[in-house]
């Protein structure tokens, strides 16, 4: 393992990298290492540990490929000690493939056919610059397969062209030119102008590849895949060929002419297409990484959105023709009742039904989906709450419906509510999202939540892996109630996974609530390693040990017990009384196994055991004077909620069924590089309308100059 290279790539010390990789090799998870092994990592955070893990995995891929290449060349009988040393000394896949290229099994090429015709010696003479009259020399290579000198010289040039394309120095120079000055260009395909009008910005487009933003490159690639655009990546051709001339052109004038012709052919036919494919893949990979980074940050913000908490909730999935689907959930999120009301038919039945549910089940909050008829349903509920004098007692919240329909039709929803139709399941999801967004959203494929940009164009495996890491991180940073969590939430707890999550739920159903974390070891197939990784992230309210409802890991319980004993108190006293905690000097408990970082974490946790890092939910109302895009006027200042963040700006819901865009340049009075510097998902903002294009369904907004 090349630790210095990982250190160079991550700007982290080799010691920290070695210790972190060792923990991964021992089966530790990223959240566990970040939270409970700070002494070993030197206090690295999740991002740094994740960077080490990524670099480590890439090196493992390189090592695996290196072994395969060495084995293949050895089987060919061509592995010299010098070549083995060369291959063993490189640490990138690109360099490995360059070294392997001459030995790679190829289908028939022009060069291989020329070699079969006996023209390799002629090519070698010319390539070394030793032949002053190649035409005359070619006469001696004529045979039944090579009838003319032109054919012999063409074959020799084909062989030289392949040699040039497989030369490491040549590939490196062309690669360097691509890196410095390649342009990505696109043109509309013939007779596709009308059909591909949405790509008209790229009908005649050119930009340096090194500077093209992620969203623009992904748009180009989508247009290409859909058959509307032709896309090319090229540097200056003459500059590239001139660089190759300096490597290979030598010897007699006659040889030079043949070599120059071979170089031009090699570049156009072999080198340029091959390196272009490399840079196409590399640029796409970088664009994917940036787009995935935006998606993961959005998902993190959405998962960590403010929870209402455990309250009796009435949730409404609005609808005109088919009515509004109403459900009542208890404080644990269990379904108590479901109804359908028709608040827009001018009868009093809907009001009576809703009022009865509110009174009967002691409703503390009402969640209304923000889809079709959402604003109108909110108006109806507001009037009702005012009429029954509950406006001050019951909070009314608009809840995003993104992904709710995916959940309602999923296997997860069918398993949870087999006797309910999709409309009822959708309402339940809306209500539970208000109570705890994280617990509910983990049941939905993150790609269905609808945040980010070009999510279907990026590498889907890389996207899934990145999103799973975010979900795991969010679940473990918040902590999970062991006695109420669903298996869908438990599966993301460090060290568990789907099978153990199901086993925990089954054990809980059979034996009742867990009384202590130690009981986890009685769960089938949950061994000591899984317990070590998971226990600190699981919470037990009102359990036998107050530490079981904190982020203090069971391995540290003896330390807390010593602390309590030293101040003449119980652990419970230590949790409840700040004056006792102030008496504790953490440095007194430092040992070879436990350092100050862990001890400080323990004391911090004792101050607020089981604290939720998420901020409390806030009420929000749209401007009542705007309902649809036609109501908007330039200069209007309106409240809104950030619904999506992309590389080029933020989308904001202002209550007109069409999100407006606050471009990156309009997010703040000062320069903004990254929208996340200024806004977060679900953030309440104030915006000004700058443009309304009803035809193209575009609303432009600004946050500049608003006091």
PLY file of the C-alpha trace (Angstrom):
ply
format ascii 1.0
element vertex 707
property float x
property float y
property float z
element edge 706
property int vertex1
property int vertex2
end_header
0.00 0.00 0.00
1.44 3.38 -1.01
0.77 5.45 2.12
2.84 8.45 0.93
0.68 8.70 -2.20
-2.56 8.65 -0.17
-1.02 11.27 2.14
-0.24 13.43 -0.89
-3.75 12.99 -2.30
-5.55 13.72 0.98
-3.14 16.09 2.79
-3.35 13.80 5.83
-0.37 12.35 7.69
0.81 8.81 6.96
0.33 7.81 10.59
-3.32 8.87 10.55
-3.82 7.08 7.24
-2.23 3.82 8.49
-4.34 3.81 11.64
-7.54 4.60 9.74
-6.96 1.91 7.12
-6.19 -0.59 9.86
-9.55 0.21 11.47
-11.34 -0.30 8.16
-9.52 -3.60 7.65
-10.71 -4.67 11.11
-14.33 -4.10 10.05
-14.96 -0.65 11.54
-17.44 1.67 9.84
-16.88 5.29 8.91
-19.33 6.72 11.50
-17.83 4.55 14.25
-14.25 5.55 13.43
-15.20 9.22 13.28
-17.12 9.19 16.58
-15.29 6.66 18.76
-11.72 6.34 17.49
-10.46 9.92 17.54
-7.24 8.96 19.31
-6.32 6.56 16.51
-7.20 8.96 13.68
-5.93 12.11 15.32
-9.41 13.59 15.33
-10.18 13.20 11.62
-13.76 14.04 10.63
-16.08 11.99 8.41
-15.05 13.82 5.24
-11.34 13.17 5.82
-11.93 9.54 6.77
-14.11 9.14 3.68
-11.30 10.57 1.53
-8.87 8.03 2.97
-11.33 5.22 2.29
-11.82 6.35 -1.33
-8.09 6.65 -1.96
-7.50 3.25 -0.32
-10.13 1.59 -2.51
-8.66 3.16 -5.67
-5.22 1.86 -4.73
-6.68 -1.58 -4.21
-8.13 -1.39 -7.73
-4.71 -0.42 -9.07
-3.06 -3.32 -7.24
-5.64 -5.76 -8.56
-5.11 -4.51 -12.12
-1.32 -4.61 -11.68
-1.46 -8.29 -10.66
-3.63 -9.14 -13.67
-1.29 -7.33 -16.07
1.86 -8.95 -14.68
0.24 -12.37 -14.88
-0.86 -11.84 -18.49
2.53 -10.62 -19.69
4.27 -13.46 -17.85
1.98 -15.97 -19.54
3.07 -14.48 -22.87
6.70 -15.11 -21.86
7.57 -11.42 -22.26
7.92 -10.29 -18.62
11.50 -9.09 -18.21
12.87 -7.94 -14.85
13.09 -4.37 -16.22
9.44 -4.41 -17.37
8.33 -5.89 -14.04
10.17 -3.10 -12.22
8.48 -0.50 -14.43
5.01 -1.93 -13.87
5.61 -2.25 -10.12
6.72 1.37 -9.91
3.56 3.10 -11.17
0.47 3.84 -9.10
-2.17 5.02 -11.55
-4.40 2.99 -13.84
-3.54 5.25 -16.78
0.21 4.60 -16.43
-0.41 0.88 -15.97
-2.50 0.67 -19.12
0.14 2.61 -21.10
2.80 0.08 -20.09
0.48 -2.82 -20.86
-0.65 -1.50 -24.25
2.11 -3.16 -26.39
1.34 -6.53 -24.76
-2.42 -6.28 -24.83
-4.22 -8.85 -26.94
-5.69 -6.96 -29.90
-8.03 -7.82 -32.70
-6.48 -7.61 -36.17
-5.05 -4.18 -36.89
-3.47 -2.63 -39.95
-0.10 -2.98 -38.21
-0.56 -6.65 -37.30
-1.56 -7.47 -40.88
1.51 -5.63 -42.19
3.72 -7.58 -39.76
2.18 -10.84 -41.06
3.22 -9.73 -44.54
6.86 -9.49 -43.40
7.14 -5.69 -43.35
8.32 -5.21 -39.74
12.08 -5.16 -40.64
11.41 -2.42 -43.23
9.44 -0.40 -40.66
12.30 -0.78 -38.17
14.93 0.46 -40.65
12.87 3.54 -41.50
11.82 4.25 -37.89
15.47 4.24 -36.80
16.22 6.79 -39.55
18.79 4.56 -41.23
17.21 4.18 -44.66
18.11 6.93 -47.16
15.95 5.53 -50.02
12.86 3.80 -48.56
11.28 3.32 -52.02
14.28 1.38 -53.29
14.53 -0.63 -50.06
10.82 -1.48 -50.25
11.46 -3.42 -53.49
13.17 -6.16 -51.51
10.02 -6.69 -49.42
7.66 -7.38 -52.31
6.01 -10.81 -52.29
2.73 -12.49 -53.21
1.00 -10.45 -50.47
2.82 -7.16 -51.17
2.75 -6.42 -54.88
3.86 -2.74 -55.03
6.39 -0.58 -53.25
3.59 1.79 -52.22
1.90 -1.14 -50.48
5.15 -2.03 -48.69
5.71 1.55 -47.52
2.09 1.87 -46.42
2.44 -1.30 -44.36
5.68 -0.01 -42.81
3.95 3.28 -41.91
1.04 1.36 -40.37
3.49 -0.52 -38.14
5.29 2.71 -37.18
1.95 4.41 -36.45
1.11 1.68 -33.95
4.54 1.89 -32.33
4.09 5.66 -31.95
0.61 5.24 -30.45
1.95 2.74 -27.89
4.94 4.86 -26.88
4.65 6.10 -23.28
6.35 9.42 -23.95
4.11 10.10 -26.96
0.96 9.31 -25.04
2.12 11.46 -22.14
2.76 14.47 -24.38
-0.55 14.20 -26.20
-2.29 13.75 -22.87
-0.57 16.88 -21.56
-1.72 18.90 -24.59
-5.28 17.67 -24.09
-5.07 18.69 -20.45
-3.83 22.19 -21.21
-5.81 23.31 -24.21
-8.43 20.78 -25.37
-11.75 22.30 -26.41
-15.08 20.53 -26.09
-17.29 21.43 -29.03
-20.80 20.45 -30.06
-22.95 20.82 -33.15
-26.55 19.98 -33.82
-27.04 16.92 -36.00
-28.62 17.40 -39.42
-32.40 17.74 -39.39
-32.50 17.62 -35.57
-32.85 21.39 -34.98
-36.56 21.37 -34.32
-36.76 18.13 -32.37
-33.76 19.01 -30.20
-34.70 22.63 -29.56
-34.13 22.30 -25.80
-30.41 21.94 -26.60
-30.27 25.02 -28.85
-27.65 26.62 -26.58
-25.32 23.81 -27.73
-26.10 23.80 -31.47
-22.82 25.67 -32.12
-20.85 25.48 -28.87
-17.22 25.54 -27.81
-15.50 25.87 -24.42
-12.15 24.84 -22.89
-12.60 21.37 -21.42
-10.67 22.35 -18.30
-13.20 25.10 -17.47
-16.57 23.65 -18.47
-18.95 23.40 -15.46
-20.37 20.05 -14.45
-23.98 20.86 -15.35
-23.01 22.05 -18.85
-20.94 18.97 -19.61
-23.71 16.65 -18.42
-26.21 18.54 -20.58
-23.92 18.10 -23.61
-23.58 14.39 -22.95
-27.32 13.98 -22.54
-27.90 15.79 -25.86
-25.35 13.49 -27.48
-26.94 10.33 -26.05
-30.40 11.47 -27.16
-29.09 11.85 -30.71
-29.36 15.63 -31.08
-25.72 16.71 -30.70
-22.32 15.70 -32.01
-19.67 16.28 -29.34
-15.91 16.38 -29.85
-12.91 16.92 -27.58
-9.74 18.09 -29.34
-6.60 20.12 -28.71
-4.75 22.01 -31.43
-3.86 19.28 -33.91
-0.71 20.87 -35.34
0.69 21.48 -31.86
0.15 17.85 -30.95
1.76 16.57 -34.16
4.68 18.98 -33.75
5.33 17.55 -30.27
5.35 14.03 -31.70
7.71 15.08 -34.50
10.23 16.20 -31.90
10.23 12.70 -30.38
10.37 10.53 -33.49
11.58 12.42 -36.57
15.27 11.70 -37.13
17.78 10.28 -39.60
17.88 10.60 -43.36
15.50 12.84 -45.32
13.87 9.81 -46.88
13.19 8.19 -43.50
11.98 11.51 -42.05
9.31 11.86 -44.73
7.94 8.39 -44.01
8.07 8.93 -40.21
6.25 12.29 -40.47
3.49 10.68 -42.52
3.24 7.85 -39.98
3.06 10.34 -37.08
0.18 12.28 -38.66
-1.69 9.03 -39.31
-0.95 7.72 -35.81
-2.25 10.88 -34.18
-5.47 11.10 -36.21
-6.31 7.40 -36.33
-4.97 6.01 -33.05
-3.66 8.51 -30.50
-6.27 11.25 -30.74
-9.33 8.93 -30.60
-7.80 6.95 -27.72
-6.80 9.97 -25.63
-10.10 11.69 -26.48
-11.95 8.67 -25.05
-9.79 8.94 -21.92
-10.64 12.63 -21.49
-14.29 12.03 -22.33
-14.42 9.50 -19.51
-12.30 11.60 -17.17
-14.33 14.78 -17.71
-17.57 12.82 -17.29
-16.22 11.27 -14.08
-15.32 14.71 -12.71
-18.70 16.12 -13.71
-20.37 13.14 -12.06
-18.36 13.66 -8.89
-19.39 17.31 -8.68
-23.05 16.56 -9.45
-23.04 13.73 -6.89
-21.44 16.06 -4.35
-24.31 18.53 -4.86
-26.86 15.72 -4.62
-25.35 14.33 -1.42
-25.20 17.75 0.24
-28.85 18.36 -0.67
-29.82 14.94 0.62
-27.95 15.55 3.87
-29.83 18.81 4.41
-33.15 17.16 3.60
-32.55 14.20 5.92
-31.49 16.53 8.72
-34.48 18.83 8.22
-36.21 20.03 11.38
-38.46 17.41 13.02
-41.72 18.25 14.78
-41.17 15.41 17.24
-43.59 13.00 18.86
-47.02 14.62 18.62
-50.46 13.55 17.50
-50.61 14.58 13.85
-53.39 14.88 11.30
-52.02 14.66 7.75
-53.79 15.61 4.53
-52.90 14.65 0.98
-54.81 17.36 -0.98
-56.94 16.72 -4.04
-59.78 18.35 -5.97
-61.79 15.73 -7.83
-60.86 12.67 -5.76
-60.98 14.53 -2.45
-58.42 15.01 0.31
-57.08 11.90 2.00
-56.87 12.46 5.75
-55.03 10.29 8.28
-54.51 10.54 12.02
-51.18 9.39 13.46
-50.38 8.98 17.14
-47.18 10.37 18.67
-45.28 7.23 17.58
-46.43 7.57 13.96
-48.96 4.72 14.12
-52.06 5.01 11.94
-55.19 5.60 14.04
-57.78 6.66 11.49
-58.19 7.52 7.81
-60.93 9.40 5.97
-61.64 11.15 2.67
-63.08 14.67 2.74
-64.26 16.99 -0.02
-63.60 20.51 1.29
-64.28 22.22 -2.05
-67.85 20.99 -2.66
-69.33 23.81 -0.51
-70.95 21.45 1.99
-70.23 21.43 5.72
-69.46 17.73 5.88
-65.69 18.13 5.41
-65.48 20.72 8.19
-67.50 18.54 10.54
-65.36 15.45 9.82
-62.09 17.29 10.30
-63.29 19.05 13.44
-64.38 15.72 14.91
-60.98 14.12 14.21
-59.15 17.08 15.76
-61.22 16.95 18.95
-61.42 13.16 19.27
-57.70 12.44 18.84
-56.35 15.58 20.50
-54.48 16.68 17.39
-51.39 18.82 18.07
-50.28 19.55 14.49
-51.65 19.33 10.94
-49.51 18.47 7.90
-50.72 19.39 4.42
-48.97 18.12 1.30
-47.66 20.88 -0.97
-48.90 19.37 -4.25
-52.04 20.05 -6.24
-54.68 21.90 -4.16
-52.17 22.29 -1.31
-52.61 26.06 -0.90
-56.40 25.77 -1.09
-56.44 22.96 1.49
-54.31 25.07 3.82
-56.84 27.91 3.49
-59.66 25.53 4.36
-57.80 24.23 7.44
-56.92 27.75 8.61
-60.59 28.81 8.50
-61.62 25.67 10.35
-59.00 26.12 13.09
-60.10 29.72 13.50
-63.76 28.67 13.71
-63.09 26.08 16.41
-60.64 28.42 18.16
-57.64 26.13 17.78
-55.39 28.40 15.68
-53.02 29.07 18.57
-52.95 25.49 19.83
-52.46 23.53 16.62
-49.57 24.17 14.22
-50.32 24.01 10.48
-47.40 22.94 8.26
-46.89 22.58 4.52
-44.91 19.39 3.83
-43.01 18.51 0.66
-44.58 15.63 -1.28
-41.42 14.83 -3.25
-41.06 11.05 -3.35
-44.27 10.40 -1.37
-45.90 8.73 -4.38
-42.81 6.53 -4.78
-43.10 5.42 -1.18
-46.87 4.81 -1.35
-46.47 2.37 -4.24
-43.35 0.67 -2.87
-42.88 -2.76 -1.33
-42.03 -1.01 1.94
-45.41 0.75 2.06
-47.28 -2.41 1.05
-45.54 -4.29 3.83
-46.37 -1.59 6.39
-49.98 -1.07 5.28
-51.11 -4.06 3.19
-54.83 -3.24 3.54
-54.54 0.46 2.60
-54.44 1.97 -0.88
-51.69 4.23 -2.20
-53.55 7.44 -1.35
-53.75 6.58 2.36
-50.09 5.51 2.40
-49.14 8.83 0.79
-50.95 10.77 3.52
-49.22 8.70 6.21
-45.85 9.52 4.65
-46.66 13.25 4.65
-47.57 13.15 8.36
-44.53 11.13 9.34
-42.23 13.43 7.39
-43.39 16.29 9.55
-42.76 14.30 12.73
-39.34 12.96 11.71
-38.10 13.55 8.13
-35.10 11.28 8.60
-37.04 8.26 9.83
-39.50 8.53 6.94
-37.18 9.48 4.06
-34.88 6.49 4.64
-37.70 4.35 3.25
-37.47 6.03 -0.14
-34.79 5.59 -2.78
-32.86 8.88 -2.39
-32.85 9.35 -6.17
-36.65 9.67 -6.04
-36.60 12.62 -3.66
-35.94 15.01 -6.53
-33.03 17.13 -5.32
-29.78 17.80 -7.18
-29.14 17.98 -10.91
-28.76 15.48 -13.76
-29.20 12.60 -11.33
-30.09 10.16 -14.12
-27.02 11.11 -16.18
-24.34 10.40 -13.58
-22.78 7.03 -12.78
-25.62 5.28 -10.97
-23.41 2.97 -8.92
-21.27 5.88 -7.72
-24.42 7.89 -6.95
-25.97 5.06 -4.93
-22.77 4.48 -2.95
-22.43 8.18 -2.15
-26.07 8.53 -1.12
-25.89 5.45 1.09
-22.90 6.98 2.88
-24.89 10.19 3.47
-27.92 8.34 4.80
-25.70 6.28 7.12
-23.94 9.43 8.31
-27.21 11.27 9.03
-28.83 8.33 10.82
-25.83 7.83 13.07
-25.31 11.52 13.78
-28.90 11.81 15.04
-29.05 8.43 16.80
-31.85 5.87 16.69
-34.43 4.89 19.28
-33.90 1.15 19.57
-37.47 0.48 20.74
-39.37 2.47 18.10
-37.15 2.52 14.99
-38.31 0.71 11.87
-36.09 -1.87 10.23
-35.59 0.63 7.39
-33.99 3.08 9.80
-32.08 0.45 11.77
-30.42 -0.92 8.63
-28.38 2.28 8.34
-27.05 2.11 11.89
-23.30 1.50 11.94
-22.50 -2.22 11.85
-26.04 -3.50 11.24
-27.47 -3.75 7.73
-30.81 -5.21 6.53
-30.50 -8.70 8.06
-29.55 -7.61 11.59
-32.11 -4.78 11.45
-34.83 -7.34 10.74
-33.51 -9.58 13.53
-33.70 -6.68 16.00
-37.30 -5.90 15.01
-38.24 -9.59 15.29
-36.55 -9.88 18.69
-38.34 -6.74 19.88
-41.71 -8.07 18.71
-41.18 -11.35 20.51
-39.57 -10.11 23.75
-40.88 -6.58 24.15
-38.86 -3.38 24.46
-35.12 -3.51 25.05
-34.24 -2.59 28.63
-30.51 -2.19 28.00
-28.02 -2.03 25.15
-26.44 -5.22 26.48
-29.59 -7.09 25.42
-28.56 -6.54 21.81
-26.10 -9.39 22.21
-29.09 -11.73 22.58
-30.34 -10.81 19.10
-29.64 -13.72 16.70
-26.43 -13.29 14.68
-25.59 -9.96 16.33
-22.08 -10.62 17.57
-19.47 -8.66 19.48
-18.18 -6.75 16.42
-21.64 -5.63 15.32
-22.42 -4.65 18.92
-19.20 -2.60 19.12
-20.03 -0.75 15.90
-23.75 -0.17 16.56
-24.34 0.21 20.29
-23.26 3.84 20.66
-25.71 4.99 18.01
-28.74 3.24 19.51
-30.81 4.88 22.26
-33.03 3.38 24.96
-35.35 5.81 26.72
-36.11 5.10 30.37
-33.79 2.09 30.38
-31.98 0.58 33.32
-28.84 2.63 32.62
-29.15 6.36 31.81
-26.07 6.08 29.58
-28.07 3.80 27.26
-29.96 6.93 26.17
-26.78 8.78 25.24
-24.00 8.66 22.67
-21.57 7.37 25.31
-20.32 4.03 24.03
-20.73 0.99 26.34
-16.96 0.50 26.23
-16.68 3.84 28.08
-19.25 3.08 30.78
-16.52 2.07 33.31
-14.90 5.49 32.84
-18.19 7.29 33.59
-18.73 5.03 36.61
-15.26 5.97 37.91
-16.04 9.65 37.39
-19.29 9.30 39.33
-17.57 7.39 42.13
-14.81 10.00 42.38
-17.35 12.78 43.01
-19.41 10.61 45.37
-22.42 10.27 43.11
-24.29 7.83 40.90
-24.15 7.89 37.10
-27.71 9.22 37.13
-26.66 12.08 39.41
-23.76 12.86 37.09
-26.14 13.16 34.14
-28.62 15.33 36.01
-26.34 17.69 37.98
-24.02 20.08 36.19
-22.22 21.05 39.40
-20.97 17.47 39.74
-19.67 17.42 36.18
-17.74 20.64 36.82
-15.72 18.81 39.49
-14.35 16.35 36.95
-10.86 16.85 35.50
-10.83 14.78 32.27
-7.01 14.56 32.13
-7.17 12.40 35.27
-8.79 9.60 33.23
-6.38 9.59 30.28
-4.92 6.14 29.57
-3.20 4.29 26.72
-6.62 3.36 25.34
-8.55 6.58 26.01
-7.36 10.12 25.35
-8.70 13.62 25.93
-10.79 13.74 22.71
-12.94 10.81 23.88
-13.12 12.08 27.45
-14.26 15.52 26.29
-16.91 13.88 24.09
-18.14 11.89 27.10
-18.49 14.99 29.29
-20.20 16.89 26.50
-22.66 14.05 26.05
-23.40 13.89 29.78
-24.51 17.54 29.60
-27.19 16.83 27.01
-27.68 13.08 26.65
-29.52 11.99 23.51
-29.59 15.54 22.17
-30.97 15.89 18.65
-28.58 17.91 16.45
-31.48 19.06 14.25
-33.05 22.48 14.75
-36.73 22.80 15.76
-39.32 23.02 12.98
-40.55 26.49 11.99
-43.98 27.52 10.71
-44.14 29.17 7.31
-46.78 30.86 5.17
-46.71 31.96 1.52
-47.90 35.41 0.48
-51.69 35.11 0.28
-51.88 37.45 -2.72
-50.05 35.09 -5.11
-51.44 31.70 -6.13
-50.30 31.19 -9.73
-47.57 32.57 -12.02
-50.05 35.05 -13.57
-50.28 36.75 -10.14
-46.59 37.61 -10.14
-45.30 41.08 -10.95
-41.73 42.25 -11.47
-40.38 43.72 -8.24
-42.63 41.73 -5.89
-40.88 40.74 -2.65
-42.10 37.36 -1.41
-41.34 34.70 1.19
-40.27 31.32 -0.12
-38.72 27.96 0.73
-35.56 26.59 -0.92
-36.56 23.34 -2.65
-33.42 22.44 -4.60
-29.81 23.54 -4.87
-27.70 23.11 -8.01
-24.30 24.30 -9.18
-25.89 27.29 -10.91
-28.24 28.46 -8.16
-31.17 27.63 -5.92
-34.80 26.89 -6.72
-37.36 28.51 -4.45
-41.04 27.70 -3.97
-43.00 30.95 -3.68
-46.42 29.27 -3.69
-47.37 29.46 -7.38
-46.92 25.77 -8.34
-43.75 26.67 -10.26
-40.41 27.07 -8.52
-38.38 30.16 -9.33
-34.61 30.19 -9.86
-32.25 32.38 -7.87
-29.17 32.23 -10.09
-25.78 31.89 -8.42
-25.05 35.52 -9.26
-28.27 36.62 -7.52
-27.89 34.79 -4.21
-26.06 37.57 -2.34
-24.65 41.05 -2.76
-21.13 39.58 -2.64
-19.54 36.98 -4.93
-20.77 33.43 -4.27
-18.83 30.38 -5.48
-21.05 27.68 -3.98
-24.81 28.15 -3.33
-24.44 26.19 -0.08
-22.44 29.11 1.30
-25.68 31.12 1.32
-28.70 28.81 1.37
-29.78 25.40 2.62
-32.64 23.12 1.59
-35.94 23.91 3.29
-34.56 27.29 4.36
-37.09 30.12 4.54
-35.87 33.02 2.37
-37.10 36.36 1.04
-36.83 36.88 -2.72
-37.67 39.51 -5.32
-39.25 38.66 -8.68
-37.07 39.86 -11.58
-38.59 38.02 -14.55
-41.68 35.95 -15.37
-41.74 34.01 -18.66
-45.12 32.27 -18.75
-44.45 30.68 -22.14
-41.25 28.93 -21.06
-42.53 28.45 -17.49
-39.57 30.29 -16.01
-39.49 32.54 -12.97
-36.30 34.47 -12.18
-35.72 35.63 -8.62
-33.04 37.51 -6.72
-31.94 37.73 -3.10
-29.71 40.75 -3.74
-30.52 44.13 -2.28
-33.32 42.85 -0.03
-33.20 44.20 3.52
0 1
1 2
2 3
3 4
4 5
5 6
6 7
7 8
8 9
9 10
10 11
11 12
12 13
13 14
14 15
15 16
16 17
17 18
18 19
19 20
20 21
21 22
22 23
23 24
24 25
25 26
26 27
27 28
28 29
29 30
30 31
31 32
32 33
33 34
34 35
35 36
36 37
37 38
38 39
39 40
40 41
41 42
42 43
43 44
44 45
45 46
46 47
47 48
48 49
49 50
50 51
51 52
52 53
53 54
54 55
55 56
56 57
57 58
58 59
59 60
60 61
61 62
62 63
63 64
64 65
65 66
66 67
67 68
68 69
69 70
70 71
71 72
72 73
73 74
74 75
75 76
76 77
77 78
78 79
79 80
80 81
81 82
82 83
83 84
84 85
85 86
86 87
87 88
88 89
89 90
90 91
91 92
92 93
93 94
94 95
95 96
96 97
97 98
98 99
99 100
100 101
101 102
102 103
103 104
104 105
105 106
106 107
107 108
108 109
109 110
110 111
111 112
112 113
113 114
114 115
115 116
116 117
117 118
118 119
119 120
120 121
121 122
122 123
123 124
124 125
125 126
126 127
127 128
128 129
129 130
130 131
131 132
132 133
133 134
134 135
135 136
136 137
137 138
138 139
139 140
140 141
141 142
142 143
143 144
144 145
145 146
146 147
147 148
148 149
149 150
150 151
151 152
152 153
153 154
154 155
155 156
156 157
157 158
158 159
159 160
160 161
161 162
162 163
163 164
164 165
165 166
166 167
167 168
168 169
169 170
170 171
171 172
172 173
173 174
174 175
175 176
176 177
177 178
178 179
179 180
180 181
181 182
182 183
183 184
184 185
185 186
186 187
187 188
188 189
189 190
190 191
191 192
192 193
193 194
194 195
195 196
196 197
197 198
198 199
199 200
200 201
201 202
202 203
203 204
204 205
205 206
206 207
207 208
208 209
209 210
210 211
211 212
212 213
213 214
214 215
215 216
216 217
217 218
218 219
219 220
220 221
221 222
222 223
223 224
224 225
225 226
226 227
227 228
228 229
229 230
230 231
231 232
232 233
233 234
234 235
235 236
236 237
237 238
238 239
239 240
240 241
241 242
242 243
243 244
244 245
245 246
246 247
247 248
248 249
249 250
250 251
251 252
252 253
253 254
254 255
255 256
256 257
257 258
258 259
259 260
260 261
261 262
262 263
263 264
264 265
265 266
266 267
267 268
268 269
269 270
270 271
271 272
272 273
273 274
274 275
275 276
276 277
277 278
278 279
279 280
280 281
281 282
282 283
283 284
284 285
285 286
286 287
287 288
288 289
289 290
290 291
291 292
292 293
293 294
294 295
295 296
296 297
297 298
298 299
299 300
300 301
301 302
302 303
303 304
304 305
305 306
306 307
307 308
308 309
309 310
310 311
311 312
312 313
313 314
314 315
315 316
316 317
317 318
318 319
319 320
320 321
321 322
322 323
323 324
324 325
325 326
326 327
327 328
328 329
329 330
330 331
331 332
332 333
333 334
334 335
335 336
336 337
337 338
338 339
339 340
340 341
341 342
342 343
343 344
344 345
345 346
346 347
347 348
348 349
349 350
350 351
351 352
352 353
353 354
354 355
355 356
356 357
357 358
358 359
359 360
360 361
361 362
362 363
363 364
364 365
365 366
366 367
367 368
368 369
369 370
370 371
371 372
372 373
373 374
374 375
375 376
376 377
377 378
378 379
379 380
380 381
381 382
382 383
383 384
384 385
385 386
386 387
387 388
388 389
389 390
390 391
391 392
392 393
393 394
394 395
395 396
396 397
397 398
398 399
399 400
400 401
401 402
402 403
403 404
404 405
405 406
406 407
407 408
408 409
409 410
410 411
411 412
412 413
413 414
414 415
415 416
416 417
417 418
418 419
419 420
420 421
421 422
422 423
423 424
424 425
425 426
426 427
427 428
428 429
429 430
430 431
431 432
432 433
433 434
434 435
435 436
436 437
437 438
438 439
439 440
440 441
441 442
442 443
443 444
444 445
445 446
446 447
447 448
448 449
449 450
450 451
451 452
452 453
453 454
454 455
455 456
456 457
457 458
458 459
459 460
460 461
461 462
462 463
463 464
464 465
465 466
466 467
467 468
468 469
469 470
470 471
471 472
472 473
473 474
474 475
475 476
476 477
477 478
478 479
479 480
480 481
481 482
482 483
483 484
484 485
485 486
486 487
487 488
488 489
489 490
490 491
491 492
492 493
493 494
494 495
495 496
496 497
497 498
498 499
499 500
500 501
501 502
502 503
503 504
504 505
505 506
506 507
507 508
508 509
509 510
510 511
511 512
512 513
513 514
514 515
515 516
516 517
517 518
518 519
519 520
520 521
521 522
522 523
523 524
524 525
525 526
526 527
527 528
528 529
529 530
530 531
531 532
532 533
533 534
534 535
535 536
536 537
537 538
538 539
539 540
540 541
541 542
542 543
543 544
544 545
545 546
546 547
547 548
548 549
549 550
550 551
551 552
552 553
553 554
554 555
555 556
556 557
557 558
558 559
559 560
560 561
561 562
562 563
563 564
564 565
565 566
566 567
567 568
568 569
569 570
570 571
571 572
572 573
573 574
574 575
575 576
576 577
577 578
578 579
579 580
580 581
581 582
582 583
583 584
584 585
585 586
586 587
587 588
588 589
589 590
590 591
591 592
592 593
593 594
594 595
595 596
596 597
597 598
598 599
599 600
600 601
601 602
602 603
603 604
604 605
605 606
606 607
607 608
608 609
609 610
610 611
611 612
612 613
613 614
614 615
615 616
616 617
617 618
618 619
619 620
620 621
621 622
622 623
623 624
624 625
625 626
626 627
627 628
628 629
629 630
630 631
631 632
632 633
633 634
634 635
635 636
636 637
637 638
638 639
639 640
640 641
641 642
642 643
643 644
644 645
645 646
646 647
647 648
648 649
649 650
650 651
651 652
652 653
653 654
654 655
655 656
656 657
657 658
658 659
659 660
660 661
661 662
662 663
663 664
664 665
665 666
666 667
667 668
668 669
669 670
670 671
671 672
672 673
673 674
674 675
675 676
676 677
677 678
678 679
679 680
680 681
681 682
682 683
683 684
684 685
685 686
686 687
687 688
688 689
689 690
690 691
691 692
692 693
693 694
694 695
695 696
696 697
697 698
698 699
699 700
700 701
701 702
702 703
703 704
704 705
705 706
